[in-house]
């Protein structure tokens, strides 16, 4: 599975098998997360065997099952683009996990922040967590807005690389599947902007990573 296939095949999964993440996959994730942290200035962490973080009424209402492993997206409070950066590098790990045969789900509210086992320094805060493990299923494809609501470039006029990026962006997970982002071209340079609302910064980072991974062009 390559990155484009991972983008297409990756869907949010809330039901997980009662099965620990293998030592090999844990090691691969730890290496990747360490690389992402070094590059980004974040403090993302893989937390395993912690059922308490998702032991909430909201989590049960959100239909989570057997979530014992998660990636805590943590970073400095002073980082101006913390949410965007967290979304970008979190999605990088999410898609790598998909290629390993793991499943994931971005979670912003249905977990116990006070029970999260991640190490969070006094100058840091947790942005969100990403449930991870071996899913009981592969999730389902989310509905998408019409292309014209997301991009103002007619599809017939799109360069191939740009079309690849837009299609990948449309497959990105966003809060409540609201897809509050917009993509255009400024000359030959892609531009992605976020709308207003909760979690739109995280969403923007996720969308940017999908676009860049599929198009080969930086945003």
C-alpha positions in Angstrom: 0.0 0.0 0.0 1.4 3.4 -1.0 0.5 6.8 0.5 -2.3 7.4 -2.1 -3.9 4.1 -1.4 -3.6 4.7 2.4 -5.4 8.0 2.0 -8.2 6.3 0.0 -8.5 3.3 2.3 -8.2 5.0 5.7 -11.5 5.7 7.5 -12.3 6.5 11.1 -12.7 3.3 13.2 -14.2 3.3 16.7 -14.4 -0.5 17.3 -11.2 -2.2 18.1 -10.1 -5.8 18.7 -9.0 -6.5 22.3 -5.5 -7.1 21.0 -2.2 -5.2 21.8 -0.3 -3.4 19.1 2.6 -5.7 18.1 6.1 -4.9 19.2 7.2 -4.3 15.6 4.4 -1.8 15.0 5.1 -0.1 18.3 8.7 0.3 17.4 7.9 1.6 14.0 5.5 4.1 15.4 7.9 5.2 18.1 10.6 5.9 15.5 8.2 7.9 13.2 6.7 9.9 16.1 10.2 10.8 17.3 11.2 11.9 13.8 8.0 14.0 13.6 8.6 15.6 17.0 12.2 16.5 16.1 11.0 18.1 12.8 7.9 19.9 14.2 8.7 20.8 17.8 5.7 18.8 19.0 5.7 16.2 21.8 3.5 13.6 20.3 3.5 10.3 22.2 2.2 6.8 21.7 0.4 5.6 24.8 -0.5 1.9 25.0 -2.7 -0.2 27.4 -4.6 2.7 28.9 -8.3 2.0 28.9 -9.0 4.9 31.4 -8.6 7.7 28.9 -11.6 6.6 26.9 -13.7 5.4 29.9 -16.2 8.2 29.7 -19.9 8.5 29.0 -19.1 10.6 26.0 -16.8 7.8 24.7 -19.5 5.2 25.1 -22.1 7.5 23.5 -19.6 8.0 20.6 -19.6 4.2 20.2 -16.0 3.6 21.0 -15.0 0.0 22.0 -11.7 -1.4 23.3 -9.8 1.8 22.8 -6.7 1.2 25.0 -4.0 2.7 22.7 -3.8 6.3 21.4 -1.4 8.9 20.1 -1.5 12.0 22.3 -0.9 15.2 20.2 1.0 17.5 22.5 2.9 20.7 21.9 4.0 24.0 23.4 1.3 26.4 24.4 3.3 29.2 22.8 3.3 27.6 19.3 1.2 29.9 17.2 0.1 27.2 14.7 0.0 24.3 17.3 -3.4 23.0 16.1 -2.4 23.1 12.4 1.0 21.5 13.1 -0.6 18.8 15.3 -3.1 18.0 12.6 -0.4 17.8 9.9 2.1 15.6 11.7 -0.7 13.6 13.4 -2.0 12.7 9.9 1.4 11.7 8.8 1.5 9.1 11.6 -2.1 8.1 10.9 -1.4 7.3 7.3 1.8 5.4 8.2 -0.3 3.4 10.7 -2.8 2.6 7.9 0.0 1.2 5.8 1.1 -1.0 8.7 -2.4 -2.5 8.9 -3.6 -0.4 11.9 -6.7 1.7 12.2 -7.3 5.1 13.7 -9.8 7.7 14.8 -9.2 11.4 15.5 -10.7 12.4 18.8 -11.1 15.9 20.2 -13.7 15.7 22.9 -14.8 12.2 23.9 -11.9 11.3 26.2 -10.7 12.2 29.7 -8.0 14.8 29.4 -7.2 14.4 33.1 -6.8 10.6 32.7 -4.5 10.9 29.7 -1.2 9.1 30.5 0.9 11.3 28.2 3.7 13.3 29.7 2.7 17.0 29.4 5.1 19.6 30.6 3.9 22.8 32.3 4.5 24.8 29.1 2.7 22.3 27.0 -0.9 21.3 26.3 -2.7 18.4 24.7 -4.4 19.2 21.4 -6.3 16.0 20.8 -5.7 12.2 20.8 -5.8 9.7 18.0 -7.3 6.2 18.9 -5.2 3.5 17.3 -5.2 -0.3 17.1 -6.5 -3.2 15.0 -10.0 -2.4 14.0 -13.0 -4.8 14.1 -13.8 -3.2 10.7 -12.2 -0.8 8.3 -14.7 2.0 8.8 -16.8 3.6 6.1 -16.2 6.3 3.6 -17.5 9.7 4.6 -19.7 11.9 2.5 -18.1 14.9 0.8 -19.2 18.3 -0.2 -19.4 19.0 -4.0 -16.1 19.9 -5.5 -17.3 23.4 -6.3 -17.8 24.0 -2.6 -14.2 23.2 -1.7 -12.3 24.5 -4.7 -12.9 27.4 -7.2 -10.8 25.9 -10.0 -12.9 24.0 -12.5 -11.9 20.3 -12.6 -11.2 20.5 -16.4 -8.6 23.3 -15.7 -6.8 21.6 -12.8 -3.2 20.4 -13.4 -3.0 16.7 -12.7 -0.9 17.2 -9.5 -3.4 19.7 -8.2 -6.4 17.4 -8.9 -4.6 14.6 -7.1 -4.1 16.9 -4.1 -7.7 18.2 -4.1 -9.1 14.6 -4.3 -6.9 13.6 -1.4 -7.9 16.6 0.6 -11.6 15.7 0.2 -10.9 12.3 1.7 -9.3 13.9 4.8 -11.2 13.4 8.1 -12.5 16.7 9.6 -14.5 17.5 12.7 -18.1 16.4 12.3 -17.3 15.9 8.7 -17.9 19.6 8.1 -15.0 20.1 5.6 -14.5 23.8 6.5 -11.6 24.4 4.2 -11.1 25.9 0.8 -8.4 25.2 -1.9 -7.3 27.4 -4.7 -4.3 28.4 -6.8 -2.3 31.6 -6.5 -0.6 31.5 -9.8 1.0 28.0 -9.7 1.1 27.8 -5.9 -1.7 25.9 -4.0 -3.4 27.7 -1.2 -5.5 26.1 1.5 -7.5 28.1 4.0 -9.6 27.1 7.0 -13.1 28.3 7.8 -14.2 29.3 11.3 -15.2 26.9 14.0 -13.9 24.5 16.6 -11.1 22.1 15.5 -10.7 23.9 12.1 -7.0 24.4 12.8 -6.5 20.6 13.3 -8.6 19.9 10.2 -6.4 22.3 8.2 -3.3 20.5 9.2 -4.8 17.1 8.3 -6.0 18.4 4.9 -2.7 20.0 4.1 -0.8 16.7 4.7 -3.2 14.8 2.5 -2.9 17.4 -0.2 0.9 17.4 -0.1 1.3 13.6 0.2 -0.9 13.0 -2.9 0.3 16.0 -5.0 4.0 16.2 -4.2 3.6 20.0 -3.8 4.1 21.9 -0.6 1.3 24.2 0.6 
